[in-house]
Amino acid sequence: MKSQELRKIAPEIDPLRIGTGWSVADLSKPQIMIESTYGDSHPGSVGLLDLVYEVEKGINDHGAKASKFFTTDICDGEAQGHDGINYSLASRDMIAGMIEIHNNATPFDGSVFVASCDKGMPAHLMGAGRINNPCIFVTGGVMEAGPDMLTLEQIGKYSAMYLRGEISKEQFEYYQHHACPSCGACSFMGTASTMQIMTEALGLMLPGTALMPATCKDLKEQAYKAGKQIIKLAKMDLTARDIVTMKSFENAIMVHAAISGSTNSLLHLPAIASEFGIDLNADLFDQMHQNAHYLLDIRPAGKYPAEYFYYAGGVPAVMEAIKENLNLDVMTVTGKTLGENLEELKNNGYYENCQTFLDKINLKSTDIIRPYDDPIGKDGTIAILKGNLAPDGAVIKHSACPQEMMQAVLRARPFDSEEAAIDAIIKKQIKPGDAVFIRYEGPKGSGMPEMFYTGEAISSDQELAKSIALITDGRFSGASKGPVIGHVSPEASEGGPIALIEENDLIKIDVPQRRLEIIGIEGKQRTSQEITKILKERHAKWKPKEPKYKNGILSIYTKLATSPMNGGKMKG
């Protein structure tokens, strides 16, 4: 094992480990790194330490020695509405870098990754691919919903309603004070929930453990089992790259379509795949989503809070429903194939245990995860739009888009920051038929923040929700819904066409045909040749903006970040 080879060439390791509290007997055991985002930073991380201790106990009880490492993540929710959100995507790459440093500075025989949320989950997956140890993931689950199934993603809507004077301060504060009643990831199918599910779909979690309720006793039991299982994986030398293959990513994309997963997955999965030596492009998402059945009735696109996902059978139940579309021969952290895992779950009481939760809320599993032949939709949930406005692509979650915006011609209203755009929306300066552009918010522009509050201001406005669109080179929260198009590439900071949009240009959105195009100037339609000529003239006059960040980590990230269509990952 790596750890024992290292002891032979680095004689100071033994005394230093003893000084850390190890016994002499511990030195010759398999050595397992536990890497976690535990911290007091937000509900998704504050509860992880208990799980870390369970993993540690599972490792130490079965003949190995655990070492705990921490890379606390930030909260996108707490960073919303100010420049703190610009650090969000960069933090993913920083955490992955720290995992690489922790492992490679003193190699371990295996790793257990314990995380829950938006950037912590993809960061640990990137780190797993980079260090390529035997590994297993444990997630902190999902928080409970509040009164009347109140969940955090509704706060954006209520904030906009309060600013417009539609609800009182007291009512708004009630929602604020009751939306997060426990630890765990936010209780809707946002990025945190989606990435927990993606991790299990890739084969890196014990079956059925993604998105368990954070307060459920089963979660600690599974953490202990993960600690025990990593020793088996280490002895087998079954590494992350032995498990995660192109077939695994295809499975994850099919599950993503079935659950109406977050659009941020189109940033994270390509970035993760690259660490596994796999080229995963956004066009594959579009191809696989077409004709895929969308089954999950969970917010924000659906009815129920995310804790109900586990009650209905979780990832295994989704996979059973779409079984004919999956690669069942892929390997998983159980040491068995996906197909073998699914068969075993039918016989080991897993679904019966889930049913005990359903009985308490008087629902059937098919109320939450629809049968394959009775789907919510039959064309997946994500589309990649291209055209002269987005030559390299843009992303829309069409399952959350109003029908009126699936095909539309709108007037451009460009803004060079989210603050300016949301101010215009709240002040009723945006009218039906407008296309609100927010640009210079891509990875190279400002770190690619979420345009969550702008999207919520639109979707909560009855006049605008079905009559305008929001188009940006930034990204959206996994909670976003409505007529929102993001990840426009090339981004404005690279001189992409989105930087050249002017007031009253005509913008055509055609989701069925996967098109996003500029079709007119000053309110009048022009030929494609005329549009091409005008864009060339505008580009000749365009000047890059001064970098927003001239020092610190965001200056490094914005210089090195790749296109949104390549995951917004730092080069190198």
Secondary structure, 3 states (H helix, E strand, C coil): CHHHHHHHHCCCHHHHHHHHCCCCHHHHCCEEEEEECCCCCCHHHHCHHHHHHHHHHHHHCCCCEEEEEECCCCCHHHHCCCHHHHHHHHHHHHHHHHHHHHHHHCCCCEEEEEECCCCHHHHHHHHHHHHCCCEEEEECCECCCCHHHCCCCHHHHHHHHHHCCCCCHHHHHHHHHHCCCCCCECCCCCHHHHHHHHHHHCCCECCCCCCCECCCHHHHHHHHHHHHHHHHHHHHCCCHHHHCCHHHHHHHHHHHHHHCCCCCHHHHHHHHHHHCCCCCCHHHHHHHHCCCCECECECCCCCECCHHHHHCCHHHHHHHHCHHHCCCCCECCCCCEHHHHHHHHHHCCHHHHHHHHHHHHCCCHHHHECCCCCCCECCCCEEEEECCCCCCEEEEEHHHCCHHHCEEEEEEEEECCHHHHHHHHHCCCCCCCEEEEECCCCCCCCCCCECHHHHHHHHCCCCCCCCCEEEECCECCCCCCCCEEEEEECCHHHCCHHHHCCCCCEEEEECCCCEEEEEEECCEECCHHHHHHHHHHHHHHCCCCCCCCCCCHHHHHHHHECCHHHCCCECC
